[in-house]
Amino acid sequence: MELCTKKSDQQFYKELYDKYSPFVYRFCRGYLVDLEDTQDCLQNVFLCAWNKLDTLRTHANVGGWFALTAKHMVYHILRKRKREERVIPLETYLGPIPSFRGDEDVWAIAKEQDIVEQREEILQNILTEEEMRIFSDYYFDNVSIEELSKKYKVSASTVYVRLHRIKIKVLRYIHDE
């Protein structure tokens, strides 16, 4: 019996895809500039449809469901893109983070060291001690997020969120200056 249900689910899904995918694609493409975003939107809408097959079998307005779901997916992608555009790497404002290897000129290292000290003065004015340690470990000492999570005994996602908040704090300070 399970095999028959799967077969009919697949057939029903295929019928939905054949009928509504051109509409969903045109709808998404109308709002999304990037072809890859449009394809992602289409895929996400039909993934959602697959998960809601039982609901769609008895839904009074299947076309309306697809339109509403596509609208929400488009908004989600647009919000995501807008967030990505707002993220500016710290290196843009703070300059390149120096790497100290044995083959570099000593004078160049000294110049870079002065720059690092200036940066650290700025950062110490706006960050807590713990934020400063995390920031320095990650940006100046190139410690990975996984290593930081072990060092500070928190999850990797917590370290990522803290770094993100620190970045925002630094960028706000720089923009206010």
Solvent accessible surface area in square Angstrom, and as a share of the most:
residue,aa,sasa,rsa
1,M,191,0.85
2,E,118,0.53
3,L,148,0.74
4,C,87,0.52
5,T,59,0.35
6,K,89,0.38
7,K,140,0.59
8,S,54,0.35
9,D,21,0.11
10,Q,104,0.46
11,Q,90,0.40
12,F,40,0.17
13,Y,54,0.21
14,K,112,0.47
15,E,91,0.41
16,L,10,0.05
17,Y,88,0.34
18,D,82,0.43
19,K,141,0.60
20,Y,30,0.11
21,S,13,0.09
22,P,64,0.40
23,F,72,0.30
24,V,0,0.00
25,Y,72,0.27
26,R,154,0.56
27,F,51,0.21
28,C,0,0.00
29,R,97,0.36
30,G,67,0.64
31,Y,121,0.46
32,L,5,0.02
33,V,141,0.81
34,D,69,0.36
35,L,84,0.42
36,E,114,0.51
37,D,8,0.04
38,T,0,0.00
39,Q,95,0.42
40,D,58,0.30
41,C,0,0.00
42,L,25,0.13
43,Q,124,0.55
44,N,52,0.27
45,V,0,0.00
46,F,5,0.02
47,L,103,0.51
48,C,34,0.20
49,A,0,0.00
50,W,87,0.31
51,N,107,0.55
52,K,91,0.39
53,L,10,0.05
54,D,112,0.58
55,T,67,0.39
56,L,2,0.01
57,R,97,0.35
58,T,120,0.70
59,H,68,0.31
60,A,111,0.86
61,N,90,0.46
62,V,28,0.16
63,G,23,0.23
64,G,28,0.27
65,W,36,0.12
66,F,0,0.00
67,A,30,0.23
68,L,97,0.48
69,T,16,0.09
70,A,0,0.00
71,K,71,0.30
72,H,101,0.45
73,M,42,0.19
74,V,1,0.01
75,Y,101,0.38
76,H,87,0.39
77,I,11,0.06
78,L,73,0.36
79,R,134,0.49
80,K,82,0.35
81,R,80,0.29
82,K,122,0.52
83,R,117,0.43
84,E,87,0.39
85,E,137,0.61
86,R,153,0.56
87,V,75,0.43
88,I,56,0.29
89,P,72,0.45
90,L,1,0.01
91,E,68,0.30
92,T,92,0.54
93,Y,76,0.29
94,L,18,0.09
95,G,22,0.21
96,P,112,0.71
97,I,39,0.20
98,P,13,0.08
99,S,53,0.34
100,F,101,0.42
101,R,150,0.55
102,G,87,0.84
103,D,118,0.61
104,E,47,0.21
105,D,91,0.47
106,V,121,0.69
107,W,171,0.60
108,A,40,0.31
109,I,47,0.24
110,A,44,0.34
111,K,109,0.46
112,E,52,0.23
113,Q,71,0.32
114,D,81,0.42
115,I,80,0.40
116,V,11,0.06
117,E,88,0.40
118,Q,114,0.51
119,R,13,0.05
120,E,53,0.24
121,E,114,0.51
122,I,66,0.34
123,L,0,0.00
124,Q,114,0.51
125,N,118,0.60
126,I,34,0.17
127,L,15,0.07
128,T,77,0.45
129,E,140,0.63
130,E,71,0.32
131,E,38,0.17
132,M,22,0.10
133,R,120,0.44
134,I,2,0.01
135,F,1,0.00
136,S,22,0.14
137,D,15,0.08
138,Y,71,0.27
139,Y,18,0.07
140,F,30,0.13
141,D,91,0.47
142,N,110,0.56
143,V,35,0.20
144,S,43,0.28
145,I,36,0.18
146,E,104,0.47
147,E,96,0.43
148,L,0,0.00
149,S,15,0.10
150,K,157,0.67
151,K,120,0.51
152,Y,38,0.15
153,K,179,0.76
154,V,42,0.24
155,S,62,0.40
156,A,42,0.32
157,S,75,0.48
158,T,46,0.27
159,V,0,0.00
160,Y,133,0.51
161,V,60,0.35
162,R,76,0.28
163,L,9,0.04
164,H,74,0.33
165,R,158,0.58
166,I,2,0.01
167,K,44,0.19
168,I,58,0.29
169,K,79,0.33
170,V,0,0.00
171,L,21,0.10
172,R,162,0.59
173,Y,60,0.23
174,I,38,0.19
175,H,113,0.50
176,D,119,0.62
177,E,149,0.67
